[in-house]
């Protein structure tokens, strides 16, 4: 039942975002959003981390040779996460198969109490096959967040469906094939800009 509701919610959001993307010109991303994201906690420095996915343990070091996009969020997020993930997915769809084979997106959940690896896999798959949901213990997530400056905090909302929300920063981090953090993109960066940044790190821009 939960997976059915999750699927319906994501499909509705995906349809709305597809319409939005169709209207957007190929220019810098819009900055407005219903719920402002948190600012970064500290300046990101990057670095490796180890978390869990439905396919097993994932170590960022295993992805050497690929451009990695890292985004911190959670599946119960009503607007910020679906918008960012839809824009990233649109950028991925604009890449060639050869380029896409060298790109991996990691969606790191900051809500481990509700986002188990199975739920994350289902959620990420609705956006794009190259988006992989990962999570871990609160300590593991906090360690990864510190490396990338990601901020997040639980906000109790008894009237909401899940009982609480998680406010979080909404930057997307681009890591080059050598594992170095090279760029931080703002919330809702336009897909064309994301694709250009990926191609630059792949050596084609």
N, CA and C atoms as an extended XYZ file, in Angstrom:
615
Properties=species:S:1:pos:R:3:atomname:S:1:resname:S:1:resid:I:1 pbc="F F F"
N         0.830       -1.202        0.000 N   UNK     1
C         0.000        0.000        0.000 CA  UNK     1
C         0.871        1.261        0.000 C   UNK     1
N         1.911        1.255        0.859 N   UNK     2
C         2.808        2.409        0.915 CA  UNK     2
C         3.485        2.642       -0.426 C   UNK     2
N         3.922        1.544       -1.086 N   UNK     3
C         4.592        1.687       -2.371 CA  UNK     3
C         3.630        2.198       -3.429 C   UNK     3
N         2.341        1.790       -3.350 N   UNK     4
C         1.350        2.280       -4.301 CA  UNK     4
C         1.147        3.775       -4.152 C   UNK     4
N         1.005        4.236       -2.908 N   UNK     5
C         0.854        5.672       -2.655 CA  UNK     5
C         2.089        6.440       -3.094 C   UNK     5
N         3.256        5.859       -2.824 N   UNK     6
C         4.505        6.498       -3.235 CA  UNK     6
C         4.548        6.629       -4.744 C   UNK     6
N         4.161        5.575       -5.448 N   UNK     7
C         4.179        5.593       -6.912 CA  UNK     7
C         3.236        6.652       -7.456 C   UNK     7
N         2.023        6.708       -6.915 N   UNK     8
C         1.054        7.690       -7.389 CA  UNK     8
C         1.530        9.113       -7.136 C   UNK     8
N         2.091        9.355       -5.964 N   UNK     9
C         2.579       10.700       -5.634 CA  UNK     9
C         3.684       11.134       -6.579 C   UNK     9
N         4.636       10.235       -6.826 N   UNK    10
C         5.759       10.585       -7.694 CA  UNK    10
C         5.300       10.786       -9.130 C   UNK    10
N         4.357        9.963       -9.593 N   UNK    11
C         3.867       10.100      -10.959 CA  UNK    11
C         3.159       11.437      -11.162 C   UNK    11
N         2.362       11.852      -10.186 N   UNK    12
C         1.689       13.146      -10.284 CA  UNK    12
C         2.711       14.278      -10.306 C   UNK    12
N         3.684       14.202       -9.404 N   UNK    13
C         4.722       15.236       -9.372 CA  UNK    13
C         5.536       15.243      -10.657 C   UNK    13
N         5.835       14.051      -11.181 N   UNK    14
C         6.617       13.968      -12.415 CA  UNK    14
C         5.867       14.603      -13.580 C   UNK    14
N         4.553       14.390      -13.637 N   UNK    15
C         3.757       14.996      -14.705 CA  UNK    15
C         3.774       16.518      -14.607 C   UNK    15
N         3.618       17.028      -13.386 N   UNK    16
C         3.639       18.474      -13.193 CA  UNK    16
C         4.997       19.062      -13.545 C   UNK    16
N         6.069       18.364      -13.149 N   UNK    17
C         7.404       18.872      -13.421 CA  UNK    17
C         7.757       18.772      -14.893 C   UNK    17
N         7.235       17.740      -15.572 N   UNK    18
C         7.458       17.634      -17.015 CA  UNK    18
C         6.826       18.815      -17.735 C   UNK    18
N         5.642       19.201      -17.286 N   UNK    19
C         4.977       20.372      -17.858 CA  UNK    19
C         5.792       21.632      -17.597 C   UNK    19
N         6.329       21.749      -16.372 N   UNK    20
C         7.156       22.900      -16.036 CA  UNK    20
C         8.401       22.956      -16.906 C   UNK    20
N         9.052       21.808      -17.098 N   UNK    21
C        10.262       21.760      -17.912 CA  UNK    21
C         9.972       22.135      -19.356 C   UNK    21
N         8.806       21.757      -19.839 N   UNK    22
C         8.424       22.090      -21.202 CA  UNK    22
C         8.294       23.593      -21.383 C   UNK    22
N         7.847       24.277      -20.325 N   UNK    23
C         7.665       25.725      -20.378 CA  UNK    23
C         8.962       26.487      -20.198 C   UNK    23
N         9.928       25.889      -19.533 N   UNK    24
C        11.157       26.611      -19.209 CA  UNK    24
C        12.018       26.833      -20.446 C   UNK    24
N        12.582       28.036      -20.614 N   UNK    25
C        13.547       28.261      -21.691 CA  UNK    25
C        14.889       27.669      -21.307 C   UNK    25
N        15.774       27.424      -22.280 N   UNK    26
C        17.108       26.893      -21.962 CA  UNK    26
C        17.984       27.981      -21.373 C   UNK    26
N        17.713       28.322      -20.116 N   UNK    27
C        18.401       29.424      -19.441 CA  UNK    27
C        18.648       29.016      -18.011 C   UNK    27
N        19.290       29.883      -17.193 N   UNK    28
C        19.526       29.539      -15.798 CA  UNK    28
C        18.239       29.178      -15.074 C   UNK    28
N        18.373       28.355      -14.051 N   UNK    29
C        17.217       27.792      -13.359 CA  UNK    29
C        16.432       28.842      -12.601 C   UNK    29
N        15.114       28.605      -12.434 N   UNK    30
C        14.322       29.471      -11.579 CA  UNK    30
C        14.726       29.286      -10.133 C   UNK    30
N        14.563       30.307       -9.304 N   UNK    31
C        14.994       30.223       -7.918 CA  UNK    31
C        13.841       30.118       -6.938 C   UNK    31
N        12.601       30.360       -7.376 N   UNK    32
C        11.474       30.315       -6.453 CA  UNK    32
C        11.132       28.896       -6.053 C   UNK    32
N        10.630       28.698       -4.837 N   UNK    33
C        10.205       27.389       -4.375 CA  UNK    33
C         9.228       27.578       -3.233 C   UNK    33
N         8.365       26.593       -3.069 N   UNK    34
C         7.304       26.731       -2.075 CA  UNK    34
C         7.868       26.791       -0.664 C   UNK    34
N         8.867       25.981       -0.377 N   UNK    35
C         9.454       25.926        0.960 CA  UNK    35
C        10.959       26.128        0.832 C   UNK    35
N        11.484       27.255        1.280 N   UNK    36
C        12.915       27.519        1.126 CA  UNK    36
C        13.776       26.426        1.767 C   UNK    36
N        14.819       26.033        1.059 N   UNK    37
C        15.734       25.035        1.591 CA  UNK    37
C        16.681       25.682        2.589 C   UNK    37
N        17.263       24.860        3.455 N   UNK    38
C        18.262       25.360        4.386 CA  UNK    38
C        19.531       25.741        3.636 C   UNK    38
N        20.259       26.695        4.179 N   UNK    39
C        21.580       27.015        3.644 CA  UNK    39
C        22.542       25.884        4.002 C   UNK    39
N        23.644       25.793        3.276 N   UNK    40
C        24.654       24.788        3.602 CA  UNK    40
C        25.183       25.037        5.013 C   UNK    40
N        25.483       23.968        5.724 N   UNK    41
C        25.968       24.078        7.099 CA  UNK    41
C        27.382       24.661        7.134 C   UNK    41
N        28.226       24.146        6.252 N   UNK    42
C        29.611       24.615        6.139 CA  UNK    42
C        29.995       24.532        4.671 C   UNK    42
N        31.125       25.109        4.324 N   UNK    43
C        31.612       25.002        2.947 CA  UNK    43
C        31.966       23.543        2.653 C   UNK    43
N        31.455       22.979        1.566 N   UNK    44
C        31.730       21.573        1.260 CA  UNK    44
C        33.185       21.345        0.863 C   UNK    44
N        33.728       20.230        1.321 N   UNK    45
C        35.088       19.856        0.948 CA  UNK    45
C        35.111       18.570        0.134 C   UNK    45
N        34.054       17.758        0.264 N   UNK    46
C        34.003       16.492       -0.456 CA  UNK    46
C        34.732       15.387        0.269 C   UNK    46
N        34.764       14.229       -0.349 N   UNK    47
C        35.435       13.073        0.245 CA  UNK    47
C        34.572       11.826        0.177 C   UNK    47
N        35.203       10.702        0.398 N   UNK    48
C        34.516        9.418        0.284 CA  UNK    48
C        33.641        9.124        1.503 C   UNK    48
N        32.655        8.275        1.289 N   UNK    49
C        31.781        7.812        2.360 CA  UNK    49
C        31.264        6.432        1.976 C   UNK    49
N        30.712        5.745        2.943 N   UNK    50
C        30.145        4.410        2.713 CA  UNK    50
C        28.728        4.371        3.268 C   UNK    50
N        27.765        4.005        2.406 N   UNK    51
C        26.365        3.937        2.795 CA  UNK    51
C        25.739        2.677        2.198 C   UNK    51
N        24.463        2.472        2.459 N   UNK    52
C        23.779        1.256        2.014 CA  UNK    52
C        22.723        1.556        0.961 C   UNK    52
N        22.606        0.661       -0.005 N   UNK    53
C        21.558        0.742       -1.015 CA  UNK    53
C        20.868       -0.612       -1.098 C   UNK    53
N        19.812       -0.687       -1.896 N   UNK    54
C        19.105       -1.958       -2.057 CA  UNK    54
C        19.998       -3.016       -2.697 C   UNK    54
N        21.022       -2.566       -3.427 N   UNK    55
C        21.942       -3.504       -4.083 CA  UNK    55
C        23.143       -3.850       -3.219 C   UNK    55
N        23.202       -3.306       -2.008 N   UNK    56
C        24.319       -3.588       -1.115 CA  UNK    56
C        25.068       -2.330       -0.715 C   UNK    56
N        26.173       -2.524       -0.032 N   UNK    57
C        26.974       -1.391        0.433 CA  UNK    57
C        27.573       -0.636       -0.739 C   UNK    57
N        27.534        0.676       -0.646 N   UNK    58
C        28.134        1.521       -1.679 CA  UNK    58
C        29.204        2.386       -1.054 C   UNK    58
N        30.390        2.312       -1.613 N   UNK    59
C        31.506        3.166       -1.210 CA  UNK    59
C        31.771        4.120       -2.368 C   UNK    59
N        31.798        5.413       -2.086 N   UNK    60
C        32.015        6.373       -3.163 CA  UNK    60
C        33.290        6.071       -3.943 C   UNK    60
N        34.282        5.524       -3.276 N   UNK    61
C        35.550        5.200       -3.948 CA  UNK    61
C        35.352        4.172       -5.052 C   UNK    61
N        34.285        3.372       -4.965 N   UNK    62
C        34.005        2.376       -6.002 CA  UNK    62
C        33.578        3.015       -7.319 C   UNK    62
N        33.226        4.287       -7.276 N   UNK    63
C        32.707        4.958       -8.468 CA  UNK    63
C        33.758        5.789       -9.186 C   UNK    63
N        35.030        5.549       -8.877 N   UNK    64
C        36.096        6.236       -9.601 CA  UNK    64
C        35.953        5.932      -11.098 C   UNK    64
N        36.196        6.953      -11.909 N   UNK    65
C        36.024        6.813      -13.346 CA  UNK    65
C        34.691        7.348      -13.822 C   UNK    65
N        33.790        7.651      -12.879 N   UNK    66
C        32.494        8.210      -13.219 CA  UNK    66
C        32.347        9.610      -12.635 C   UNK    66
N        31.525       10.406      -13.294 N   UNK    67
C        31.078       11.660      -12.700 CA  UNK    67
C        29.923       11.310      -11.774 C   UNK    67
N        29.996       11.754      -10.530 N   UNK    68
C        28.971       11.425       -9.539 CA  UNK    68
C        28.265       12.705       -9.103 C   UNK    68
N        26.936       12.678       -9.159 N   UNK    69
C        26.130       13.770       -8.631 CA  UNK    69
C        25.553       13.309       -7.298 C   UNK    69
N        25.697       14.126       -6.262 N   UNK    70
C        25.247       13.767       -4.917 CA  UNK    70
C        24.195       14.766       -4.463 C   UNK    70
N        23.068       14.218       -3.993 N   UNK    71
C        21.992       15.084       -3.507 CA  UNK    71
C        21.437       14.501       -2.212 C   UNK    71
N        21.304       15.335       -1.192 N   UNK    72
C        20.756       14.925        0.100 CA  UNK    72
C        19.283       15.332        0.176 C   UNK    72
N        18.417       14.387        0.521 N   UNK    73
C        16.991       14.673        0.634 CA  UNK    73
C        16.275       13.519        1.311 C   UNK    73
N        15.000       13.359        1.023 N   UNK    74
C        14.254       12.225        1.581 CA  UNK    74
C        12.976       12.020        0.788 C   UNK    74
N        12.426       10.822        0.822 N   UNK    75
C        11.324       10.473       -0.066 CA  UNK    75
C        10.006       11.127        0.314 C   UNK    75
N         9.836       11.550        1.558 N   UNK    76
C         8.607       12.200        1.977 CA  UNK    76
C         8.609       13.689        1.660 C   UNK    76
N         9.671       14.186        1.065 N   UNK    77
C         9.792       15.602        0.705 CA  UNK    77
C         8.731       15.936       -0.347 C   UNK    77
N         7.972       16.996       -0.089 N   UNK    78
C         6.819       17.286       -0.939 CA  UNK    78
C         7.154       18.025       -2.231 C   UNK    78
N         8.195       18.853       -2.223 N   UNK    79
C         8.420       19.671       -3.410 CA  UNK    79
C         9.886       19.832       -3.797 C   UNK    79
N        10.753       20.107       -2.836 N   UNK    80
C        12.138       20.420       -3.165 CA  UNK    80
C        12.840       19.217       -3.800 C   UNK    80
N        12.748       18.057       -3.184 N   UNK    81
C        13.437       16.865       -3.713 CA  UNK    81
C        12.887       16.434       -5.077 C   UNK    81
N        11.563       16.316       -5.241 N   UNK    82
C        11.064       15.926       -6.561 CA  UNK    82
C        11.476       16.898       -7.665 C   UNK    82
N        11.494       18.190       -7.349 N   UNK    83
C        11.916       19.170       -8.355 CA  UNK    83
C        13.369       18.944       -8.751 C   UNK    83
N        14.256       18.841       -7.765 N   UNK    84
C        15.674       18.658       -8.063 CA  UNK    84
C        15.923       17.354       -8.819 C   UNK    84
N        15.306       16.280       -8.361 N   UNK    85
C        15.525       14.984       -9.004 CA  UNK    85
C        14.962       14.959      -10.422 C   UNK    85
N        13.835       15.627      -10.645 N   UNK    86
C        13.282       15.694      -11.990 CA  UNK    86
C        14.194       16.485      -12.924 C   UNK    86
N        14.793       17.564      -12.418 N   UNK    87
C        15.710       18.349      -13.237 CA  UNK    87
C        16.980       17.549      -13.540 C   UNK    87
N        17.473       16.825      -12.546 N   UNK    88
C        18.650       15.979      -12.774 CA  UNK    88
C        18.315       14.894      -13.796 C   UNK    88
N        17.152       14.260      -13.656 N   UNK    89
C        16.742       13.210      -14.588 CA  UNK    89
C        16.634       13.758      -16.004 C   UNK    89
N        16.088       14.959      -16.153 N   UNK    90
C        15.983       15.570      -17.478 CA  UNK    90
C        17.367       15.799      -18.079 C   UNK    90
N        18.324       16.202      -17.237 N   UNK    91
C        19.700       16.381      -17.715 CA  UNK    91
C        20.287       15.049      -18.179 C   UNK    91
N        20.050       14.000      -17.416 N   UNK    92
C        20.572       12.684      -17.786 CA  UNK    92
C        19.989       12.203      -19.109 C   UNK    92
N        18.722       12.496      -19.338 N   UNK    93
C        18.071       12.057      -20.576 CA  UNK    93
C        18.641       12.764      -21.792 C   UNK    93
N        19.303       13.891      -21.581 N   UNK    94
C        19.920       14.603      -22.681 CA  UNK    94
C        21.330       14.137      -23.013 C   UNK    94
N        21.862       13.210      -22.209 N   UNK    95
C        23.210       12.685      -22.457 CA  UNK    95
C        23.170       11.537      -23.454 C   UNK    95
N        24.272       11.312      -24.124 N   UNK    96
C        24.377       10.154      -25.013 CA  UNK    96
C        24.533        8.888      -24.176 C   UNK    96
N        24.245        7.709      -24.740 N   UNK    97
C        24.444        6.462      -23.984 CA  UNK    97
C        25.874        6.313      -23.453 C   UNK    97
N        26.858        6.723      -24.243 N   UNK    98
C        28.256        6.611      -23.804 CA  UNK    98
C        28.526        7.528      -22.623 C   UNK    98
N        27.965        8.733      -22.662 N   UNK    99
C        28.132        9.663      -21.543 CA  UNK    99
C        27.403        9.145      -20.302 C   UNK    99
N        26.195        8.669      -20.502 N   UNK   100
C        25.375        8.197      -19.385 CA  UNK   100
C        26.033        7.025      -18.663 C   UNK   100
N        26.759        6.199      -19.394 N   UNK   101
C        27.433        5.047      -18.786 CA  UNK   101
C        28.512        5.474      -17.801 C   UNK   101
N        28.931        6.735      -17.870 N   UNK   102
C        29.991        7.240      -16.993 CA  UNK   102
C        29.464        8.217      -15.945 C   UNK   102
N        28.156        8.144      -15.672 N   UNK   103
C        27.533        9.054      -14.711 CA  UNK   103
C        26.694        8.271      -13.713 C   UNK   103
N        26.814        8.624      -12.447 N   UNK   104
C        25.989        8.028      -11.386 CA  UNK   104
C        25.474        9.140      -10.483 C   UNK   104
N        24.183        9.075      -10.169 N   UNK   105
C        23.576       10.017       -9.229 CA  UNK   105
C        23.282        9.277       -7.930 C   UNK   105
N        23.656        9.882       -6.802 N   UNK   106
C        23.374        9.306       -5.490 CA  UNK   106
C        22.390       10.209       -4.749 C   UNK   106
N        21.252        9.645       -4.386 N   UNK   107
C        20.247       10.349       -3.595 CA  UNK   107
C        20.389        9.848       -2.163 C   UNK   107
N        20.989       10.665       -1.303 N   UNK   108
C        21.271       10.261        0.075 CA  UNK   108
C        20.124       10.703        0.972 C   UNK   108
N        19.448        9.752        1.597 N   UNK   109
C        18.331       10.104        2.471 CA  UNK   109
C        18.827       10.602        3.821 C   UNK   109
N        18.234       11.713        4.260 N   UNK   110
C        18.516       12.251        5.598 CA  UNK   110
C        17.389       11.874        6.565 C   UNK   110
N        16.597       10.870        6.170 N   UNK   111
C        15.484       10.390        6.990 CA  UNK   111
C        15.561        8.866        7.101 C   UNK   111
N        16.629        8.349        7.747 N   UNK   112
C        16.820        6.897        7.784 CA  UNK   112
C        15.722        6.146        8.529 C   UNK   112
N        14.980        6.836        9.394 N   UNK   113
C        13.910        6.159       10.134 CA  UNK   113
C        12.797        5.693        9.210 C   UNK   113
N        12.574        6.400        8.122 N   UNK   114
C        11.490        6.033        7.207 CA  UNK   114
C        11.981        5.560        5.844 C   UNK   114
N        13.170        5.982        5.452 N   UNK   115
C        13.679        5.633        4.126 CA  UNK   115
C        14.636        4.450        4.189 C   UNK   115
N        14.091        3.249        4.104 N   UNK   116
C        14.966        2.076        4.032 CA  UNK   116
C        15.438        1.917        2.585 C   UNK   116
N        16.461        1.090        2.337 N   UNK   117
C        16.998        0.955        0.983 CA  UNK   117
C        15.964        0.552       -0.059 C   UNK   117
N        15.005       -0.301        0.317 N   UNK   118
C        13.986       -0.716       -0.643 CA  UNK   118
C        13.111        0.436       -1.082 C   UNK   118
N        12.656        1.229       -0.132 N   UNK   119
C        11.827        2.393       -0.467 CA  UNK   119
C        12.610        3.380       -1.331 C   UNK   119
N        13.878        3.582       -0.990 N   UNK   120
C        14.703        4.501       -1.769 CA  UNK   120
C        14.894        4.019       -3.205 C   UNK   120
N        15.064        2.709       -3.375 N   UNK   121
C        15.231        2.161       -4.721 CA  UNK   121
C        13.979        2.391       -5.558 C   UNK   121
N        12.818        2.160       -4.951 N   UNK   122
C        11.554        2.376       -5.653 CA  UNK   122
C        11.390        3.834       -6.033 C   UNK   122
N        11.650        4.707       -5.092 N   UNK   123
C        11.484        6.144       -5.304 CA  UNK   123
C        12.433        6.644       -6.398 C   UNK   123
N        13.705        6.296       -6.294 N   UNK   124
C        14.693        6.786       -7.256 CA  UNK   124
C        14.394        6.297       -8.669 C   UNK   124
N        13.892        5.069       -8.785 N   UNK   125
C        13.635        4.483      -10.098 CA  UNK   125
C        12.566        5.238      -10.877 C   UNK   125
N        11.669        5.918      -10.188 N   UNK   126
C        10.639        6.682      -10.885 CA  UNK   126
C        11.224        7.864      -11.639 C   UNK   126
N        12.404        8.322      -11.223 N   UNK   127
C        13.017        9.475      -11.876 CA  UNK   127
C        13.957        9.044      -12.995 C   UNK   127
N        14.903        8.146      -12.688 N   UNK   128
C        15.851        7.700      -13.717 CA  UNK   128
C        16.620        6.483      -13.197 C   UNK   128
N        16.934        5.519      -14.076 N   UNK   129
C        17.686        4.329      -13.646 CA  UNK   129
C        19.076        4.634      -13.089 C   UNK   129
N        19.655        5.776      -13.480 N   UNK   130
C        21.000        6.119      -12.995 CA  UNK   130
C        20.991        6.864      -11.664 C   UNK   130
N        19.819        7.002      -11.071 N   UNK   131
C        19.728        7.604       -9.740 CA  UNK   131
C        19.615        6.466       -8.730 C   UNK   131
N        20.519        6.433       -7.783 N   UNK   132
C        20.570        5.347       -6.793 CA  UNK   132
C        20.340        5.907       -5.393 C   UNK   132
N        19.339        5.381       -4.711 N   UNK   133
C        19.046        5.827       -3.359 CA  UNK   133
C        19.915        5.121       -2.344 C   UNK   133
N        20.494        5.880       -1.427 N   UNK   134
C        21.357        5.288       -0.394 CA  UNK   134
C        21.038        5.912        0.962 C   UNK   134
N        21.312        5.161        2.000 N   UNK   135
C        21.093        5.624        3.361 CA  UNK   135
C        22.072        4.903        4.274 C   UNK   135
N        21.892        5.069        5.564 N   UNK   136
C        22.787        4.421        6.525 CA  UNK   136
C        22.338        4.730        7.929 C   UNK   136
N        23.223        4.540        8.869 N   UNK   137
C        22.907        4.909       10.244 CA  UNK   137
C        22.916        6.434       10.341 C   UNK   137
N        22.277        6.996       11.371 N   UNK   138
C        22.351        8.451       11.533 CA  UNK   138
C        23.787        8.970       11.571 C   UNK   138
N        24.673        8.190       12.162 N   UNK   139
C        26.083        8.606       12.255 CA  UNK   139
C        26.745        8.605       10.870 C   UNK   139
N        26.463        7.598       10.058 N   UNK   140
C        27.035        7.539        8.715 CA  UNK   140
C        26.536        8.685        7.844 C   UNK   140
N        25.249        8.966        7.946 N   UNK   141
C        24.671       10.055        7.155 CA  UNK   141
C        25.256       11.394        7.592 C   UNK   141
N        25.374       11.598        8.902 N   UNK   142
C        25.944       12.842        9.415 CA  UNK   142
C        27.382       13.025        8.942 C   UNK   142
N        28.152       11.943        8.902 N   UNK   143
C        29.545       12.026        8.454 CA  UNK   143
C        29.617       12.431        6.988 C   UNK   143
N        28.766       11.834        6.155 N   UNK   144
C        28.738       12.193        4.733 CA  UNK   144
C        28.279       13.635        4.558 C   UNK   144
N        27.259       14.028        5.319 N   UNK   145
C        26.739       15.395        5.224 CA  UNK   145
C        27.804       16.420        5.595 C   UNK   145
N        28.618       16.118        6.616 N   UNK   146
C        29.676       17.053        7.012 CA  UNK   146
C        30.669       17.278        5.875 C   UNK   146
N        30.982       16.233        5.156 N   UNK   147
C        31.944       16.359        4.059 CA  UNK   147
C        31.425       17.284        2.958 C   UNK   147
N        30.112       17.291        2.790 N   UNK   148
C        29.531       18.063        1.691 CA  UNK   148
C        28.759       19.299        2.179 C   UNK   148
N        28.844       19.589        3.455 N   UNK   149
C        28.229       20.793        3.983 CA  UNK   149
C        26.716       20.743        4.048 C   UNK   149
N        26.132       19.570        3.848 N   UNK   150
C        24.673       19.460        3.813 CA  UNK   150
C        24.082       19.692        5.206 C   UNK   150
N        23.002       20.464        5.249 N   UNK   151
C        22.309       20.748        6.512 CA  UNK   151
C        20.945       20.068        6.497 C   UNK   151
N        20.520       19.565        7.650 N   UNK   152
C        19.181       18.977        7.748 CA  UNK   152
C        18.766       18.954        9.208 C   UNK   152
N        17.454       19.055        9.431 N   UNK   153
C        16.937       19.009       10.794 CA  UNK   153
C        15.484       18.539       10.778 C   UNK   153
N        15.139       17.717       11.747 N   UNK   154
C        13.771       17.218       11.860 CA  UNK   154
C        12.870       18.311       12.437 C   UNK   154
N        11.678       18.438       11.839 N   UNK   155
C        10.677       19.397       12.303 CA  UNK   155
C         9.380       18.632       12.543 C   UNK   155
N         8.974       18.504       13.797 N   UNK   156
C         7.753       17.768       14.113 CA  UNK   156
C         6.529       18.480       13.553 C   UNK   156
N         5.692       17.718       12.862 N   UNK   157
C         4.451       18.227       12.285 CA  UNK   157
C         3.381       17.160       12.486 C   UNK   157
N         2.786       17.109       13.674 N   UNK   158
C         1.822       16.051       13.989 CA  UNK   158
C         0.683       15.935       12.982 C   UNK   158
N         0.323       17.045       12.326 N   UNK   159
C        -0.797       17.012       11.381 CA  UNK   159
C        -0.397       16.454       10.013 C   UNK   159
N         0.904       16.311        9.764 N   UNK   160
C         1.346       15.816        8.464 CA  UNK   160
C         1.223       14.293        8.405 C   UNK   160
N         1.253       13.754        7.187 N   UNK   161
C         1.054       12.317        6.997 CA  UNK   161
C         2.096       11.492        7.739 C   UNK   161
N         3.342       11.949        7.759 N   UNK   162
C         4.404       11.178        8.398 CA  UNK   162
C         4.694       11.580        9.829 C   UNK   162
N         4.035       12.633       10.322 N   UNK   163
C         4.262       13.070       11.687 CA  UNK   163
C         5.381       14.082       11.843 C   UNK   163
N         6.248       14.173       10.845 N   UNK   164
C         7.326       15.161       10.884 CA  UNK   164
C         7.855       15.396        9.476 C   UNK   164
N         8.533       16.499        9.300 N   UNK   165
C         9.221       16.835        8.069 CA  UNK   165
C        10.715       16.915        8.368 C   UNK   165
N        11.521       16.956        7.329 N   UNK   166
C        12.956       17.162        7.503 CA  UNK   166
C        13.360       18.334        6.613 C   UNK   166
N        13.623       19.472        7.224 N   UNK   167
C        14.168       20.598        6.471 CA  UNK   167
C        15.607       20.258        6.086 C   UNK   167
N        15.992       20.612        4.870 N   UNK   168
C        17.352       20.257        4.436 CA  UNK   168
C        17.830       21.210        3.357 C   UNK   168
N        19.135       21.275        3.202 N   UNK   169
C        19.718       22.041        2.105 CA  UNK   169
C        19.442       21.293        0.810 C   UNK   169
N        19.600       21.988       -0.313 N   UNK   170
C        19.163       21.383       -1.578 CA  UNK   170
C        20.194       21.528       -2.687 C   UNK   170
N        21.457       21.542       -2.332 N   UNK   171
C        22.512       21.641       -3.345 CA  UNK   171
C        22.762       20.281       -3.980 C   UNK   171
N        23.234       20.320       -5.207 N   UNK   172
C        23.692       19.112       -5.893 CA  UNK   172
C        25.200       19.231       -6.066 C   UNK   172
N        25.910       18.197       -5.653 N   UNK   173
C        27.374       18.220       -5.683 CA  UNK   173
C        27.882       17.378       -6.850 C   UNK   173
N        28.808       17.917       -7.612 N   UNK   174
C        29.391       17.198       -8.740 CA  UNK   174
C        30.815       16.768       -8.394 C   UNK   174
N        31.030       15.468       -8.459 N   UNK   175
C        32.327       14.867       -8.149 CA  UNK   175
C        32.921       14.333       -9.451 C   UNK   175
N        34.177       14.649       -9.710 N   UNK   176
C        34.790       14.238      -10.973 CA  UNK   176
C        35.237       12.775      -10.931 C   UNK   176
N        35.675       12.214      -12.063 N   UNK   177
C        36.063       10.802      -12.101 CA  UNK   177
C        37.206       10.427      -11.160 C   UNK   177
N        37.956       11.410      -10.673 N   UNK   178
C        39.024       11.143       -9.704 CA  UNK   178
C        38.534       11.231       -8.258 C   UNK   178
N        37.245       11.494       -8.073 N   UNK   179
C        36.676       11.542       -6.729 CA  UNK   179
C        36.757       12.890       -6.060 C   UNK   179
N        37.048       13.952       -6.832 N   UNK   180
C        37.186       15.292       -6.265 CA  UNK   180
C        35.892       16.088       -6.439 C   UNK   180
N        35.476       16.755       -5.379 N   UNK   181
C        34.331       17.652       -5.476 CA  UNK   181
C        34.737       18.852       -6.320 C   UNK   181
N        34.019       19.067       -7.433 N   UNK   182
C        34.402       20.120       -8.366 CA  UNK   182
C        33.400       21.261       -8.466 C   UNK   182
N        32.140       20.990       -8.154 N   UNK   183
C        31.134       22.028       -8.336 CA  UNK   183
C        29.938       21.755       -7.436 C   UNK   183
N        29.301       22.826       -6.980 N   UNK   184
C        28.070       22.737       -6.207 CA  UNK   184
C        26.995       23.532       -6.933 C   UNK   184
N        25.906       22.873       -7.290 N   UNK   185
C        24.828       23.509       -8.028 CA  UNK   185
C        23.675       23.849       -7.091 C   UNK   185
N        23.045       24.984       -7.335 N   UNK   186
C        21.922       25.415       -6.510 CA  UNK   186
C        20.675       24.585       -6.786 C   UNK   186
N        19.704       24.734       -5.893 N   UNK   187
C        18.412       24.083       -6.067 CA  UNK   187
C        17.793       24.458       -7.413 C   UNK   187
N        17.220       23.459       -8.083 N   UNK   188
C        16.491       23.644       -9.340 CA  UNK   188
C        17.350       24.267      -10.437 C   UNK   188
N        18.617       23.917      -10.478 N   UNK   189
C        19.453       24.320      -11.608 CA  UNK   189
C        18.866       23.706      -12.878 C   UNK   189
N        18.826       24.479      -13.946 N   UNK   190
C        18.202       24.019      -15.187 CA  UNK   190
C        18.914       22.772      -15.726 C   UNK   190
N        18.164       21.829      -16.285 N   UNK   191
C        18.779       20.605      -16.824 CA  UNK   191
C        19.896       20.858      -17.827 C   UNK   191
N        19.753       21.889      -18.667 N   UNK   192
C        20.812       22.184      -19.633 CA  UNK   192
C        22.120       22.536      -18.933 C   UNK   192
N        22.014       23.275      -17.836 N   UNK   193
C        23.204       23.659      -17.070 CA  UNK   193
C        23.820       22.436      -16.404 C   UNK   193
N        22.975       21.556      -15.858 N   UNK   194
C        23.475       20.324      -15.234 CA  UNK   194
C        24.189       19.464      -16.272 C   UNK   194
N        23.569       19.284      -17.432 N   UNK   195
C        24.171       18.454      -18.479 CA  UNK   195
C        25.505       19.026      -18.935 C   UNK   195
N        25.587       20.349      -19.062 N   UNK   196
C        26.844       20.979      -19.474 CA  UNK   196
C        27.933       20.763      -18.433 C   UNK   196
N        27.564       20.843      -17.150 N   UNK   197
C        28.540       20.627      -16.080 CA  UNK   197
C        29.038       19.177      -16.090 C   UNK   197
N        28.129       18.240      -16.331 N   UNK   198
C        28.520       16.825      -16.405 CA  UNK   198
C        29.488       16.609      -17.563 C   UNK   198
N        29.144       17.139      -18.718 N   UNK   199
C        29.994       16.955      -19.910 CA  UNK   199
C        31.384       17.573      -19.694 C   UNK   199
N        31.420       18.700      -19.011 N   UNK   200
C        32.712       19.328      -18.728 CA  UNK   200
C        33.595       18.386      -17.907 C   UNK   200
N        33.015       17.748      -16.895 N   UNK   201
C        33.793       16.828      -16.063 CA  UNK   201
C        34.136       15.537      -16.782 C   UNK   201
N        33.322       15.180      -17.755 N   UNK   202
C        33.627       13.997      -18.557 CA  UNK   202
C        34.722       14.275      -19.583 C   UNK   202
N        35.061       15.556      -19.723 N   UNK   203
C        36.120       15.923      -20.659 CA  UNK   203
C        35.616       16.358      -22.014 C   UNK   203
N        34.286       16.561      -22.119 N   UNK   204
C        33.740       16.937      -23.404 CA  UNK   204
C        33.281       18.371      -23.470 C   UNK   204
N        33.642       19.172      -22.425 N   UNK   205
C        33.173       20.544      -22.432 CA  UNK   205
C        34.271       21.507      -22.051 C   UNK   205
